[in-house]
């Protein structure tokens, strides 16, 4: 991989992340309620990670509004997966 390809890949990844955070998650409210987050947590291979997030989100239910909950919860999900080195189910 050359530098130009690497740089473009990182740029595309950054644009994608920003688009998801600013448009997709707030508008679709994917993680705004228990039904939504359960459908996402079903794809987490590491049950400990899924359970930590489930417990945290249940405690915080109703605290976040206007789709912000989906953005914040997605960030928490990514951090937990990175921390644990977990993989998504295929």
PDB file with one MODEL, atoms N, CA, C and O in Angstrom:
MODEL        1
ATOM      1  N   UNK A   1       0.849  -1.175   0.000  1.00  0.00           N
ATOM      2  CA  UNK A   1       0.000   0.000   0.000  1.00  0.00           C
ATOM      3  C   UNK A   1       0.892   1.235   0.000  1.00  0.00           C
ATOM      4  O   UNK A   1       1.808   1.356   0.813  1.00  0.00           O
ATOM      5  N   UNK A   2       0.613   2.134  -0.911  1.00  0.00           N
ATOM      6  CA  UNK A   2       1.403   3.354  -0.964  1.00  0.00           C
ATOM      7  C   UNK A   2       0.797   4.410  -0.038  1.00  0.00           C
ATOM      8  O   UNK A   2      -0.308   4.241   0.477  1.00  0.00           O
ATOM      9  N   UNK A   3       1.528   5.482   0.160  1.00  0.00           N
ATOM     10  CA  UNK A   3       1.111   6.539   1.080  1.00  0.00           C
ATOM     11  C   UNK A   3      -0.211   7.169   0.649  1.00  0.00           C
ATOM     12  O   UNK A   3      -1.063   7.460   1.488  1.00  0.00           O
ATOM     13  N   UNK A   4      -0.387   7.380  -0.664  1.00  0.00           N
ATOM     14  CA  UNK A   4      -1.611   7.995  -1.157  1.00  0.00           C
ATOM     15  C   UNK A   4      -2.831   7.115  -0.832  1.00  0.00           C
ATOM     16  O   UNK A   4      -3.862   7.623  -0.391  1.00  0.00           O
ATOM     17  N   UNK A   5      -2.716   5.828  -1.045  1.00  0.00           N
ATOM     18  CA  UNK A   5      -3.809   4.906  -0.743  1.00  0.00           C
ATOM     19  C   UNK A   5      -4.092   4.896   0.751  1.00  0.00           C
ATOM     20  O   UNK A   5      -5.251   4.911   1.165  1.00  0.00           O
ATOM     21  N   UNK A   6      -3.028   4.872   1.569  1.00  0.00           N
ATOM     22  CA  UNK A   6      -3.179   4.876   3.024  1.00  0.00           C
ATOM     23  C   UNK A   6      -3.872   6.158   3.479  1.00  0.00           C
ATOM     24  O   UNK A   6      -4.796   6.114   4.291  1.00  0.00           O
ATOM     25  N   UNK A   7      -3.423   7.303   2.952  1.00  0.00           N
ATOM     26  CA  UNK A   7      -3.993   8.589   3.333  1.00  0.00           C
ATOM     27  C   UNK A   7      -5.459   8.668   2.926  1.00  0.00           C
ATOM     28  O   UNK A   7      -6.298   9.120   3.705  1.00  0.00           O
ATOM     29  N   UNK A   8      -5.766   8.231   1.714  1.00  0.00           N
ATOM     30  CA  UNK A   8      -7.158   8.241   1.253  1.00  0.00           C
ATOM     31  C   UNK A   8      -8.012   7.325   2.128  1.00  0.00           C
ATOM     32  O   UNK A   8      -9.135   7.678   2.487  1.00  0.00           O
ATOM     33  N   UNK A   9      -7.486   6.162   2.469  1.00  0.00           N
ATOM     34  CA  UNK A   9      -8.229   5.230   3.313  1.00  0.00           C
ATOM     35  C   UNK A   9      -8.553   5.828   4.663  1.00  0.00           C
ATOM     36  O   UNK A   9      -9.673   5.685   5.154  1.00  0.00           O
ATOM     37  N   UNK A  10      -7.582   6.502   5.272  1.00  0.00           N
ATOM     38  CA  UNK A  10      -7.808   7.146   6.569  1.00  0.00           C
ATOM     39  C   UNK A  10      -8.806   8.294   6.435  1.00  0.00           C
ATOM     40  O   UNK A  10      -9.649   8.490   7.311  1.00  0.00           O
ATOM     41  N   UNK A  11      -8.714   9.051   5.340  1.00  0.00           N
ATOM     42  CA  UNK A  11      -9.646  10.154   5.100  1.00  0.00           C
ATOM     43  C   UNK A  11     -11.069   9.610   4.936  1.00  0.00           C
ATOM     44  O   UNK A  11     -12.011  10.120   5.543  1.00  0.00           O
ATOM     45  N   UNK A  12     -11.212   8.576   4.117  1.00  0.00           N
ATOM     46  CA  UNK A  12     -12.527   7.977   3.887  1.00  0.00           C
ATOM     47  C   UNK A  12     -13.109   7.436   5.187  1.00  0.00           C
ATOM     48  O   UNK A  12     -14.303   7.588   5.448  1.00  0.00           O
ATOM     49  N   UNK A  13     -12.273   6.809   5.995  1.00  0.00           N
ATOM     50  CA  UNK A  13     -12.714   6.286   7.286  1.00  0.00           C
ATOM     51  C   UNK A  13     -13.196   7.418   8.190  1.00  0.00           C
ATOM     52  O   UNK A  13     -14.204   7.280   8.882  1.00  0.00           O
ATOM     53  N   UNK A  14     -12.478   8.529   8.181  1.00  0.00           N
ATOM     54  CA  UNK A  14     -12.833   9.682   8.991  1.00  0.00           C
ATOM     55  C   UNK A  14     -14.153  10.298   8.539  1.00  0.00           C
ATOM     56  O   UNK A  14     -15.002  10.638   9.363  1.00  0.00           O
ATOM     57  N   UNK A  15     -14.321  10.439   7.222  1.00  0.00           N
ATOM     58  CA  UNK A  15     -15.563  10.995   6.682  1.00  0.00           C
ATOM     59  C   UNK A  15     -16.731  10.072   7.012  1.00  0.00           C
ATOM     60  O   UNK A  15     -17.806  10.537   7.393  1.00  0.00           O
ATOM     61  N   UNK A  16     -16.522   8.781   6.868  1.00  0.00           N
ATOM     62  CA  UNK A  16     -17.577   7.810   7.182  1.00  0.00           C
ATOM     63  C   UNK A  16     -17.968   7.900   8.647  1.00  0.00           C
ATOM     64  O   UNK A  16     -19.155   7.926   8.971  1.00  0.00           O
ATOM     65  N   UNK A  17     -16.987   7.947   9.529  1.00  0.00           N
ATOM     66  CA  UNK A  17     -17.273   8.033  10.965  1.00  0.00           C
ATOM     67  C   UNK A  17     -18.052   9.291  11.302  1.00  0.00           C
ATOM     68  O   UNK A  17     -18.997   9.253  12.089  1.00  0.00           O
ATOM     69  N   UNK A  18     -17.653  10.408  10.702  1.00  0.00           N
ATOM     70  CA  UNK A  18     -18.341  11.674  10.960  1.00  0.00           C
ATOM     71  C   UNK A  18     -19.778  11.616  10.445  1.00  0.00           C
ATOM     72  O   UNK A  18     -20.694  12.095  11.113  1.00  0.00           O
ATOM     73  N   UNK A  19     -19.981  11.040   9.273  1.00  0.00           N
ATOM     74  CA  UNK A  19     -21.321  10.939   8.705  1.00  0.00           C
ATOM     75  C   UNK A  19     -22.216  10.078   9.584  1.00  0.00           C
ATOM     76  O   UNK A  19     -23.363  10.432   9.856  1.00  0.00           O
ATOM     77  N   UNK A  20     -21.684   8.950  10.021  1.00  0.00           N
ATOM     78  CA  UNK A  20     -22.462   8.059  10.887  1.00  0.00           C
ATOM     79  C   UNK A  20     -22.822   8.783  12.184  1.00  0.00           C
ATOM     80  O   UNK A  20     -23.971   8.733  12.622  1.00  0.00           O
ATOM     81  N   UNK A  21     -21.854   9.451  12.797  1.00  0.00           N
ATOM     82  CA  UNK A  21     -22.082  10.119  14.078  1.00  0.00           C
ATOM     83  C   UNK A  21     -23.029  11.314  13.953  1.00  0.00           C
ATOM     84  O   UNK A  21     -23.816  11.578  14.862  1.00  0.00           O
ATOM     85  N   UNK A  22     -22.955  12.030  12.840  1.00  0.00           N
ATOM     86  CA  UNK A  22     -23.761  13.248  12.705  1.00  0.00           C
ATOM     87  C   UNK A  22     -25.122  13.015  12.073  1.00  0.00           C
ATOM     88  O   UNK A  22     -26.040  13.809  12.280  1.00  0.00           O
ATOM     89  N   UNK A  23     -25.271  11.945  11.307  1.00  0.00           N
ATOM     90  CA  UNK A  23     -26.528  11.766  10.585  1.00  0.00           C
ATOM     91  C   UNK A  23     -27.225  10.438  10.888  1.00  0.00           C
ATOM     92  O   UNK A  23     -28.382  10.421  11.308  1.00  0.00           O
ATOM     93  N   UNK A  24     -26.529   9.347  10.676  1.00  0.00           N
ATOM     94  CA  UNK A  24     -27.166   8.036  10.792  1.00  0.00           C
ATOM     95  C   UNK A  24     -27.639   7.764  12.223  1.00  0.00           C
ATOM     96  O   UNK A  24     -28.818   7.488  12.443  1.00  0.00           O
ATOM     97  N   UNK A  25     -26.739   7.840  13.182  1.00  0.00           N
ATOM     98  CA  UNK A  25     -27.113   7.485  14.562  1.00  0.00           C
ATOM     99  C   UNK A  25     -28.172   8.415  15.154  1.00  0.00           C
ATOM    100  O   UNK A  25     -29.133   7.924  15.744  1.00  0.00           O
ATOM    101  N   UNK A  26     -28.038   9.735  15.021  1.00  0.00           N
ATOM    102  CA  UNK A  26     -29.079  10.598  15.601  1.00  0.00           C
ATOM    103  C   UNK A  26     -30.434  10.452  14.911  1.00  0.00           C
ATOM    104  O   UNK A  26     -31.473  10.480  15.570  1.00  0.00           O
ATOM    105  N   UNK A  27     -30.425  10.297  13.600  1.00  0.00           N
ATOM    106  CA  UNK A  27     -31.685  10.249  12.870  1.00  0.00           C
ATOM    107  C   UNK A  27     -32.391   8.905  13.017  1.00  0.00           C
ATOM    108  O   UNK A  27     -33.615   8.858  13.135  1.00  0.00           O
ATOM    109  N   UNK A  28     -31.641   7.830  13.011  1.00  0.00           N
ATOM    110  CA  UNK A  28     -32.266   6.514  13.110  1.00  0.00           C
ATOM    111  C   UNK A  28     -32.458   6.059  14.553  1.00  0.00           C
ATOM    112  O   UNK A  28     -33.237   5.145  14.822  1.00  0.00           O
ATOM    113  N   UNK A  29     -31.752   6.695  15.472  1.00  0.00           N
ATOM    114  CA  UNK A  29     -31.886   6.388  16.906  1.00  0.00           C
ATOM    115  C   UNK A  29     -31.718   4.896  17.187  1.00  0.00           C
ATOM    116  O   UNK A  29     -32.458   4.308  17.975  1.00  0.00           O
ATOM    117  N   UNK A  30     -30.741   4.307  16.533  1.00  0.00           N
ATOM    118  CA  UNK A  30     -30.490   2.871  16.598  1.00  0.00           C
ATOM    119  C   UNK A  30     -30.314   2.352  18.022  1.00  0.00           C
ATOM    120  O   UNK A  30     -30.776   1.258  18.346  1.00  0.00           O
ATOM    121  N   UNK A  31     -29.651   3.128  18.868  1.00  0.00           N
ATOM    122  CA  UNK A  31     -29.378   2.685  20.241  1.00  0.00           C
ATOM    123  C   UNK A  31     -30.159   3.497  21.271  1.00  0.00           C
ATOM    124  O   UNK A  31     -29.766   3.562  22.436  1.00  0.00           O
ATOM    125  N   UNK A  32     -31.241   4.103  20.859  1.00  0.00           N
ATOM    126  CA  UNK A  32     -31.993   4.991  21.741  1.00  0.00           C
ATOM    127  C   UNK A  32     -32.849   4.252  22.767  1.00  0.00           C
ATOM    128  O   UNK A  32     -33.219   4.823  23.792  1.00  0.00           O
ATOM    129  N   UNK A  33     -33.166   2.983  22.494  1.00  0.00           N
ATOM    130  CA  UNK A  33     -33.997   2.246  23.442  1.00  0.00           C
ATOM    131  C   UNK A  33     -33.525   0.799  23.539  1.00  0.00           C
ATOM    132  O   UNK A  33     -32.673   0.351  22.771  1.00  0.00           O
ATOM    133  N   UNK A  34     -34.092   0.090  24.490  1.00  0.00           N
ATOM    134  CA  UNK A  34     -33.650  -1.275  24.768  1.00  0.00           C
ATOM    135  C   UNK A  34     -33.788  -2.198  23.558  1.00  0.00           C
ATOM    136  O   UNK A  34     -32.898  -3.008  23.297  1.00  0.00           O
ATOM    137  N   UNK A  35     -34.874  -2.088  22.831  1.00  0.00           N
ATOM    138  CA  UNK A  35     -35.065  -2.950  21.653  1.00  0.00           C
ATOM    139  C   UNK A  35     -33.957  -2.714  20.626  1.00  0.00           C
ATOM    140  O   UNK A  35     -33.442  -3.660  20.030  1.00  0.00           O
ATOM    141  N   UNK A  36     -33.598  -1.456  20.427  1.00  0.00           N
ATOM    142  CA  UNK A  36     -32.543  -1.128  19.479  1.00  0.00           C
ATOM    143  C   UNK A  36     -31.184  -1.630  19.914  1.00  0.00           C
ATOM    144  O   UNK A  36     -30.462  -2.248  19.132  1.00  0.00           O
ATOM    145  N   UNK A  37     -30.829  -1.360  21.188  1.00  0.00           N
ATOM    146  CA  UNK A  37     -29.491  -1.779  21.611  1.00  0.00           C
ATOM    147  C   UNK A  37     -29.382  -3.287  21.718  1.00  0.00           C
ATOM    148  O   UNK A  37     -28.304  -3.840  21.503  1.00  0.00           O
ATOM    149  N   UNK A  38     -30.472  -3.965  22.046  1.00  0.00           N
ATOM    150  CA  UNK A  38     -30.410  -5.427  22.103  1.00  0.00           C
ATOM    151  C   UNK A  38     -30.141  -6.020  20.719  1.00  0.00           C
ATOM    152  O   UNK A  38     -29.432  -7.019  20.598  1.00  0.00           O
ATOM    153  N   UNK A  39     -30.707  -5.402  19.673  1.00  0.00           N
ATOM    154  CA  UNK A  39     -30.462  -5.907  18.318  1.00  0.00           C
ATOM    155  C   UNK A  39     -29.000  -5.728  17.918  1.00  0.00           C
ATOM    156  O   UNK A  39     -28.466  -6.531  17.153  1.00  0.00           O
ATOM    157  N   UNK A  40     -28.353  -4.693  18.424  1.00  0.00           N
ATOM    158  CA  UNK A  40     -26.929  -4.471  18.138  1.00  0.00           C
ATOM    159  C   UNK A  40     -26.062  -5.366  19.021  1.00  0.00           C
ATOM    160  O   UNK A  40     -25.105  -5.966  18.532  1.00  0.00           O
ATOM    161  N   UNK A  41     -26.377  -5.463  20.301  1.00  0.00           N
ATOM    162  CA  UNK A  41     -25.574  -6.280  21.219  1.00  0.00           C
ATOM    163  C   UNK A  41     -25.592  -7.757  20.843  1.00  0.00           C
ATOM    164  O   UNK A  41     -24.691  -8.504  21.224  1.00  0.00           O
ATOM    165  N   UNK A  42     -26.596  -8.178  20.106  1.00  0.00           N
ATOM    166  CA  UNK A  42     -26.666  -9.572  19.664  1.00  0.00           C
ATOM    167  C   UNK A  42     -25.493  -9.937  18.752  1.00  0.00           C
ATOM    168  O   UNK A  42     -25.183 -11.116  18.584  1.00  0.00           O
ATOM    169  N   UNK A  43     -24.848  -8.941  18.167  1.00  0.00           N
ATOM    170  CA  UNK A  43     -23.714  -9.180  17.275  1.00  0.00           C
ATOM    171  C   UNK A  43     -22.361  -9.155  17.981  1.00  0.00           C
ATOM    172  O   UNK A  43     -21.330  -9.352  17.338  1.00  0.00           O
ATOM    173  N   UNK A  44     -22.346  -8.917  19.276  1.00  0.00           N
ATOM    174  CA  UNK A  44     -21.096  -8.864  20.031  1.00  0.00           C
ATOM    175  C   UNK A  44     -20.752 -10.271  20.489  1.00  0.00           C
ATOM    176  O   UNK A  44     -21.514 -10.915  21.210  1.00  0.00           O
ATOM    177  N   UNK A  45     -19.595 -10.729  20.057  1.00  0.00           N
ATOM    178  CA  UNK A  45     -19.162 -12.095  20.369  1.00  0.00           C
ATOM    179  C   UNK A  45     -18.855 -12.280  21.859  1.00  0.00           C
ATOM    180  O   UNK A  45     -19.149 -13.329  22.432  1.00  0.00           O
ATOM    181  N   UNK A  46     -18.270 -11.269  22.472  1.00  0.00           N
ATOM    182  CA  UNK A  46     -17.866 -11.336  23.874  1.00  0.00           C
ATOM    183  C   UNK A  46     -19.055 -10.969  24.762  1.00  0.00           C
ATOM    184  O   UNK A  46     -19.428  -9.799  24.848  1.00  0.00           O
ATOM    185  N   UNK A  47     -19.644 -11.956  25.416  1.00  0.00           N
ATOM    186  CA  UNK A  47     -20.840 -11.726  26.229  1.00  0.00           C
ATOM    187  C   UNK A  47     -20.561 -10.796  27.406  1.00  0.00           C
ATOM    188  O   UNK A  47     -21.462 -10.080  27.842  1.00  0.00           O
ATOM    189  N   UNK A  48     -19.325 -10.789  27.935  1.00  0.00           N
ATOM    190  CA  UNK A  48     -18.983  -9.871  29.033  1.00  0.00           C
ATOM    191  C   UNK A  48     -19.091  -8.420  28.579  1.00  0.00           C
ATOM    192  O   UNK A  48     -19.596  -7.569  29.311  1.00  0.00           O
ATOM    193  N   UNK A  49     -18.614  -8.146  27.372  1.00  0.00           N
ATOM    194  CA  UNK A  49     -18.709  -6.790  26.813  1.00  0.00           C
ATOM    195  C   UNK A  49     -20.172  -6.419  26.635  1.00  0.00           C
ATOM    196  O   UNK A  49     -20.595  -5.335  27.036  1.00  0.00           O
ATOM    197  N   UNK A  50     -20.938  -7.307  26.041  1.00  0.00           N
ATOM    198  CA  UNK A  50     -22.359  -7.036  25.819  1.00  0.00           C
ATOM    199  C   UNK A  50     -23.078  -6.802  27.143  1.00  0.00           C
ATOM    200  O   UNK A  50     -23.912  -5.902  27.242  1.00  0.00           O
ATOM    201  N   UNK A  51     -22.769  -7.589  28.144  1.00  0.00           N
ATOM    202  CA  UNK A  51     -23.447  -7.457  29.433  1.00  0.00           C
ATOM    203  C   UNK A  51     -23.065  -6.151  30.135  1.00  0.00           C
ATOM    204  O   UNK A  51     -23.921  -5.504  30.739  1.00  0.00           O
ATOM    205  N   UNK A  52     -21.792  -5.757  30.062  1.00  0.00           N
ATOM    206  CA  UNK A  52     -21.376  -4.474  30.659  1.00  0.00           C
ATOM    207  C   UNK A  52     -22.136  -3.316  30.024  1.00  0.00           C
ATOM    208  O   UNK A  52     -22.637  -2.435  30.722  1.00  0.00           O
ATOM    209  N   UNK A  53     -22.216  -3.324  28.703  1.00  0.00           N
ATOM    210  CA  UNK A  53     -22.927  -2.252  28.010  1.00  0.00           C
ATOM    211  C   UNK A  53     -24.420  -2.295  28.317  1.00  0.00           C
ATOM    212  O   UNK A  53     -25.035  -1.254  28.550  1.00  0.00           O
ATOM    213  N   UNK A  54     -24.992  -3.462  28.318  1.00  0.00           N
ATOM    214  CA  UNK A  54     -26.415  -3.622  28.617  1.00  0.00           C
ATOM    215  C   UNK A  54     -26.731  -3.045  30.005  1.00  0.00           C
ATOM    216  O   UNK A  54     -27.682  -2.278  30.158  1.00  0.00           O
ATOM    217  N   UNK A  55     -25.942  -3.412  30.999  1.00  0.00           N
ATOM    218  CA  UNK A  55     -26.171  -2.934  32.363  1.00  0.00           C
ATOM    219  C   UNK A  55     -26.023  -1.416  32.451  1.00  0.00           C
ATOM    220  O   UNK A  55     -26.833  -0.743  33.089  1.00  0.00           O
ATOM    221  N   UNK A  56     -24.993  -0.885  31.814  1.00  0.00           N
ATOM    222  CA  UNK A  56     -24.759   0.562  31.829  1.00  0.00           C
ATOM    223  C   UNK A  56     -25.915   1.294  31.165  1.00  0.00           C
ATOM    224  O   UNK A  56     -26.412   2.285  31.700  1.00  0.00           O
ATOM    225  N   UNK A  57     -26.338   0.824  30.023  1.00  0.00           N
ATOM    226  CA  UNK A  57     -27.405   1.487  29.286  1.00  0.00           C
ATOM    227  C   UNK A  57     -28.752   1.375  29.991  1.00  0.00           C
ATOM    228  O   UNK A  57     -29.571   2.290  29.905  1.00  0.00           O
ATOM    229  N   UNK A  58     -28.987   0.282  30.677  1.00  0.00           N
ATOM    230  CA  UNK A  58     -30.227   0.151  31.451  1.00  0.00           C
ATOM    231  C   UNK A  58     -30.252   1.174  32.589  1.00  0.00           C
ATOM    232  O   UNK A  58     -31.284   1.790  32.858  1.00  0.00           O
ATOM    233  N   UNK A  59     -29.104   1.350  33.253  1.00  0.00           N
ATOM    234  CA  UNK A  59     -29.023   2.339  34.341  1.00  0.00           C
ATOM    235  C   UNK A  59     -29.263   3.749  33.822  1.00  0.00           C
ATOM    236  O   UNK A  59     -29.869   4.571  34.510  1.00  0.00           O
ATOM    237  N   UNK A  60     -28.795   4.032  32.623  1.00  0.00           N
ATOM    238  CA  UNK A  60     -28.869   5.383  32.062  1.00  0.00           C
ATOM    239  C   UNK A  60     -30.120   5.623  31.232  1.00  0.00           C
ATOM    240  O   UNK A  60     -30.298   6.718  30.699  1.00  0.00           O
ATOM    241  N   UNK A  61     -30.976   4.645  31.112  1.00  0.00           N
ATOM    242  CA  UNK A  61     -32.153   4.761  30.263  1.00  0.00           C
ATOM    243  C   UNK A  61     -32.941   6.026  30.593  1.00  0.00           C
ATOM    244  O   UNK A  61     -33.226   6.301  31.759  1.00  0.00           O
ATOM    245  N   UNK A  62     -33.287   6.787  29.570  1.00  0.00           N
ATOM    246  CA  UNK A  62     -34.045   8.011  29.759  1.00  0.00           C
ATOM    247  C   UNK A  62     -33.194   9.234  30.027  1.00  0.00           C
ATOM    248  O   UNK A  62     -33.706  10.353  29.992  1.00  0.00           O
ATOM    249  N   UNK A  63     -31.906   9.055  30.296  1.00  0.00           N
ATOM    250  CA  UNK A  63     -31.023  10.183  30.591  1.00  0.00           C
ATOM    251  C   UNK A  63     -30.694  10.988  29.335  1.00  0.00           C
ATOM    252  O   UNK A  63     -30.559  12.210  29.396  1.00  0.00           O
ATOM    253  N   UNK A  64     -30.567  10.315  28.219  1.00  0.00           N
ATOM    254  CA  UNK A  64     -30.143  10.960  26.987  1.00  0.00           C
ATOM    255  C   UNK A  64     -31.329  11.132  26.048  1.00  0.00           C
ATOM    256  O   UNK A  64     -32.211  10.275  25.988  1.00  0.00           O
ATOM    257  N   UNK A  65     -31.349  12.237  25.319  1.00  0.00           N
ATOM    258  CA  UNK A  65     -32.488  12.515  24.447  1.00  0.00           C
ATOM    259  C   UNK A  65     -32.052  12.951  23.057  1.00  0.00           C
ATOM    260  O   UNK A  65     -30.867  13.164  22.799  1.00  0.00           O
ATOM    261  N   UNK A  66     -33.013  13.079  22.183  1.00  0.00           N
ATOM    262  CA  UNK A  66     -32.823  13.602  20.824  1.00  0.00           C
ATOM    263  C   UNK A  66     -31.800  12.835  20.004  1.00  0.00           C
ATOM    264  O   UNK A  66     -31.063  13.443  19.228  1.00  0.00           O
ATOM    265  N   UNK A  67     -31.732  11.533  20.150  1.00  0.00           N
ATOM    266  CA  UNK A  67     -30.823  10.738  19.349  1.00  0.00           C
ATOM    267  C   UNK A  67     -29.392  10.772  19.850  1.00  0.00           C
ATOM    268  O   UNK A  67     -28.559   9.991  19.390  1.00  0.00           O
ATOM    269  N   UNK A  68     -29.088  11.666  20.788  1.00  0.00           N
ATOM    270  CA  UNK A  68     -27.737  11.732  21.334  1.00  0.00           C
ATOM    271  C   UNK A  68     -27.341  10.441  22.002  1.00  0.00           C
ATOM    272  O   UNK A  68     -26.168  10.072  22.046  1.00  0.00           O
ATOM    273  N   UNK A  69     -28.351   9.757  22.523  1.00  0.00           N
ATOM    274  CA  UNK A  69     -28.064   8.489  23.187  1.00  0.00           C
ATOM    275  C   UNK A  69     -27.439   7.495  22.221  1.00  0.00           C
ATOM    276  O   UNK A  69     -26.537   6.749  22.601  1.00  0.00           O
ATOM    277  N   UNK A  70     -27.903   7.476  20.988  1.00  0.00           N
ATOM    278  CA  UNK A  70     -27.346   6.545  20.015  1.00  0.00           C
ATOM    279  C   UNK A  70     -25.888   6.866  19.724  1.00  0.00           C
ATOM    280  O   UNK A  70     -25.061   5.962  19.610  1.00  0.00           O
ATOM    281  N   UNK A  71     -25.574   8.135  19.606  1.00  0.00           N
ATOM    282  CA  UNK A  71     -24.193   8.545  19.327  1.00  0.00           C
ATOM    283  C   UNK A  71     -23.298   8.198  20.509  1.00  0.00           C
ATOM    284  O   UNK A  71     -22.234   7.605  20.332  1.00  0.00           O
ATOM    285  N   UNK A  72     -23.722   8.564  21.701  1.00  0.00           N
ATOM    286  CA  UNK A  72     -22.912   8.277  22.893  1.00  0.00           C
ATOM    287  C   UNK A  72     -22.771   6.778  23.120  1.00  0.00           C
ATOM    288  O   UNK A  72     -21.690   6.293  23.454  1.00  0.00           O
ATOM    289  N   UNK A  73     -23.846   6.060  22.941  1.00  0.00           N
ATOM    290  CA  UNK A  73     -23.787   4.609  23.152  1.00  0.00           C
ATOM    291  C   UNK A  73     -22.923   3.935  22.090  1.00  0.00           C
ATOM    292  O   UNK A  73     -22.222   2.969  22.393  1.00  0.00           O
ATOM    293  N   UNK A  74     -22.960   4.420  20.861  1.00  0.00           N
ATOM    294  CA  UNK A  74     -22.105   3.855  19.815  1.00  0.00           C
ATOM    295  C   UNK A  74     -20.637   4.066  20.173  1.00  0.00           C
ATOM    296  O   UNK A  74     -19.818   3.165  19.993  1.00  0.00           O
ATOM    297  N   UNK A  75     -20.303   5.248  20.678  1.00  0.00           N
ATOM    298  CA  UNK A  75     -18.930   5.539  21.104  1.00  0.00           C
ATOM    299  C   UNK A  75     -18.518   4.606  22.236  1.00  0.00           C
ATOM    300  O   UNK A  75     -17.399   4.094  22.246  1.00  0.00           O
ATOM    301  N   UNK A  76     -19.417   4.385  23.184  1.00  0.00           N
ATOM    302  CA  UNK A  76     -19.141   3.460  24.283  1.00  0.00           C
ATOM    303  C   UNK A  76     -18.955   2.033  23.770  1.00  0.00           C
ATOM    304  O   UNK A  76     -18.078   1.306  24.236  1.00  0.00           O
ATOM    305  N   UNK A  77     -19.777   1.648  22.820  1.00  0.00           N
ATOM    306  CA  UNK A  77     -19.677   0.316  22.216  1.00  0.00           C
ATOM    307  C   UNK A  77     -18.318   0.128  21.555  1.00  0.00           C
ATOM    308  O   UNK A  77     -17.658  -0.889  21.770  1.00  0.00           O
ATOM    309  N   UNK A  78     -17.897   1.097  20.756  1.00  0.00           N
ATOM    310  CA  UNK A  78     -16.598   1.008  20.094  1.00  0.00           C
ATOM    311  C   UNK A  78     -15.459   0.924  21.107  1.00  0.00           C
ATOM    312  O   UNK A  78     -14.525   0.141  20.934  1.00  0.00           O
ATOM    313  N   UNK A  79     -15.539   1.727  22.161  1.00  0.00           N
ATOM    314  CA  UNK A  79     -14.489   1.731  23.183  1.00  0.00           C
ATOM    315  C   UNK A  79     -14.411   0.393  23.901  1.00  0.00           C
ATOM    316  O   UNK A  79     -13.316  -0.117  24.138  1.00  0.00           O
ATOM    317  N   UNK A  80     -15.548  -0.179  24.249  1.00  0.00           N
ATOM    318  CA  UNK A  80     -15.570  -1.477  24.938  1.00  0.00           C
ATOM    319  C   UNK A  80     -15.010  -2.582  24.051  1.00  0.00           C
ATOM    320  O   UNK A  80     -14.259  -3.439  24.515  1.00  0.00           O
ATOM    321  N   UNK A  81     -15.376  -2.559  22.783  1.00  0.00           N
ATOM    322  CA  UNK A  81     -14.875  -3.572  21.856  1.00  0.00           C
ATOM    323  C   UNK A  81     -13.374  -3.436  21.688  1.00  0.00           C
ATOM    324  O   UNK A  81     -12.657  -4.437  21.692  1.00  0.00           O
ATOM    325  N   UNK A  82     -12.885  -2.200  21.540  1.00  0.00           N
ATOM    326  CA  UNK A  82     -11.445  -1.969  21.414  1.00  0.00           C
ATOM    327  C   UNK A  82     -10.707  -2.425  22.665  1.00  0.00           C
ATOM    328  O   UNK A  82      -9.671  -3.084  22.586  1.00  0.00           O
ATOM    329  N   UNK A  83     -11.254  -2.067  23.814  1.00  0.00           N
ATOM    330  CA  UNK A  83     -10.612  -2.402  25.090  1.00  0.00           C
ATOM    331  C   UNK A  83     -10.511  -3.915  25.281  1.00  0.00           C
ATOM    332  O   UNK A  83      -9.489  -4.431  25.731  1.00  0.00           O
ATOM    333  N   UNK A  84     -11.572  -4.601  24.936  1.00  0.00           N
ATOM    334  CA  UNK A  84     -11.607  -6.046  25.156  1.00  0.00           C
ATOM    335  C   UNK A  84     -10.996  -6.825  23.998  1.00  0.00           C
ATOM    336  O   UNK A  84     -10.726  -8.019  24.121  1.00  0.00           O
ATOM    337  N   UNK A  85     -10.781  -6.151  22.881  1.00  0.00           N
ATOM    338  CA  UNK A  85     -10.288  -6.860  21.694  1.00  0.00           C
ATOM    339  C   UNK A  85     -11.351  -7.799  21.155  1.00  0.00           C
ATOM    340  O   UNK A  85     -11.032  -8.795  20.507  1.00  0.00           O
ATOM    341  N   UNK A  86     -12.616  -7.486  21.420  1.00  0.00           N
ATOM    342  CA  UNK A  86     -13.712  -8.344  20.995  1.00  0.00           C
ATOM    343  C   UNK A  86     -13.938  -8.244  19.494  1.00  0.00           C
ATOM    344  O   UNK A  86     -13.532  -7.291  18.829  1.00  0.00           O
ATOM    345  N   UNK A  87     -14.588  -9.248  19.011  1.00  0.00           N
ATOM    346  CA  UNK A  87     -14.946  -9.290  17.603  1.00  0.00           C
ATOM    347  C   UNK A  87     -16.462  -9.345  17.489  1.00  0.00           C
ATOM    348  O   UNK A  87     -17.160  -9.827  18.380  1.00  0.00           O
ATOM    349  N   UNK A  88     -16.944  -8.835  16.363  1.00  0.00           N
ATOM    350  CA  UNK A  88     -18.365  -8.989  16.071  1.00  0.00           C
ATOM    351  C   UNK A  88     -18.585 -10.385  15.526  1.00  0.00           C
ATOM    352  O   UNK A  88     -17.696 -10.966  14.903  1.00  0.00           O
ATOM    353  N   UNK A  89     -19.751 -10.912  15.757  1.00  0.00           N
ATOM    354  CA  UNK A  89     -20.090 -12.214  15.189  1.00  0.00           C
ATOM    355  C   UNK A  89     -20.147 -12.086  13.669  1.00  0.00           C
ATOM    356  O   UNK A  89     -20.543 -11.043  13.150  1.00  0.00           O
ATOM    357  N   UNK A  90     -19.761 -13.121  12.966  1.00  0.00           N
ATOM    358  CA  UNK A  90     -19.804 -13.049  11.490  1.00  0.00           C
ATOM    359  C   UNK A  90     -21.222 -12.963  10.979  1.00  0.00           C
ATOM    360  O   UNK A  90     -21.439 -12.895   9.769  1.00  0.00           O
TER     361      UNK A  90
ENDMDL
END
